[in-house]
Structure formats: structure tokens, C-alpha cells
Amino acid sequence: MATLYTATEAAKAATTWRRRLSAGTATVTPATVRSWVTRGHLAPAGLDHRGRPLYTSADLARAEVATRGRALRLVGIPERTASSR
């Protein structure tokens, strides 16, 4: 069974991935994760015992990749530079 993450846990995981590409400058917040849901980049895989949405790491990775270019541009890193690392 895949590991499921709350929005807060998902934000921490996605921040780790982004920071590897952006030399520590890009951050993903729980609000960003919720935005990915609103914009259709991410769908909950279930709910925790408190009714909070849970996300799989594979779905998080897809959402992070889908939004990476814009995020890196916002911190001043061209996507071509980041993807060539």
C-alpha cells in the first residue's frame, strides 16, 4: 500500500524535491498543495481519521512536476537550468 500524506506532510515532501532543484530556495506550503487540488493537478487518495484529505507520493510528484516550471521562475531560476542539473 502506498504511503498517504496530509497537506502539511505533502508540502514538506514536495519542498524537499523542489529544494534539490532550486538550491534551497523553493518552498511548497500546505496552501500550495490545496491549490494544486483546486487547479486539478492533485486529487486526494483518501481521508484520514479526522476527515482531512490524504495524497500519495506518486500523485504529489506528478503535481510537483506539473507546477515546477512556474515555481522555479518565481524564485528566479529558469526551468532549463533546473532541469539540466
MOHUWO-V45041 format. One record per residue. RES is the residue in one small letter. PSI is psi as a letter, one per 30 degrees, with the letter a starting at -180 (NA if undefined). OMEGA is omega as a letter, one per 30 degrees, with the letter a starting at -180 (NA if undefined). Layout:
BEGIN
res:RES psi:PSI omega:OMEGA
res:RES psi:PSI omega:OMEGA
END
This chain:
BEGIN
res:m psi:k omega:a
res:a psi:k omega:l
res:t psi:k omega:l
res:l psi:k omega:a
res:y psi:k omega:l
res:t psi:l omega:l
res:a psi:e omega:l
res:t psi:e omega:l
res:e psi:e omega:l
res:a psi:e omega:l
res:a psi:e omega:l
res:k psi:e omega:a
res:a psi:e omega:a
res:a psi:e omega:l
res:t psi:e omega:l
res:t psi:e omega:a
res:w psi:e omega:a
res:r psi:e omega:a
res:r psi:f omega:l
res:r psi:e omega:a
res:l psi:f omega:a
res:s psi:g omega:l
res:a psi:h omega:l
res:g psi:g omega:a
res:t psi:f omega:a
res:a psi:k omega:a
res:t psi:k omega:l
res:v psi:k omega:l
res:t psi:l omega:l
res:p psi:e omega:l
res:a psi:e omega:l
res:t psi:e omega:l
res:v psi:e omega:l
res:r psi:e omega:l
res:s psi:e omega:l
res:w psi:e omega:l
res:v psi:e omega:a
res:t psi:e omega:a
res:r psi:f omega:l
res:g psi:g omega:l
res:h psi:f omega:a
res:l psi:k omega:l
res:a psi:k omega:l
res:p psi:k omega:l
res:a psi:f omega:a
res:g psi:a omega:l
res:l psi:k omega:l
res:d psi:a omega:a
res:h psi:f omega:l
res:r psi:g omega:l
res:g psi:g omega:l
res:r psi:k omega:l
res:p psi:k omega:l
res:l psi:k omega:a
res:y psi:k omega:l
res:t psi:l omega:l
res:s psi:e omega:l
res:a psi:e omega:l
res:d psi:e omega:l
res:l psi:e omega:a
res:a psi:e omega:l
res:r psi:e omega:l
res:a psi:e omega:l
res:e psi:e omega:l
res:v psi:e omega:a
res:a psi:f omega:a
res:t psi:f omega:a
res:r psi:e omega:a
res:g psi:e omega:l
res:r psi:e omega:a
res:a psi:e omega:a
res:l psi:e omega:l
res:r psi:e omega:a
res:l psi:f omega:l
res:v psi:g omega:l
res:g psi:g omega:a
res:i psi:j omega:l
res:p psi:k omega:a
res:e psi:e omega:a
res:r psi:e omega:l
res:t psi:e omega:a
res:a psi:e omega:a
res:s psi:f omega:a
res:s psi:f omega:a
res:r psi:NA omega:NA
END
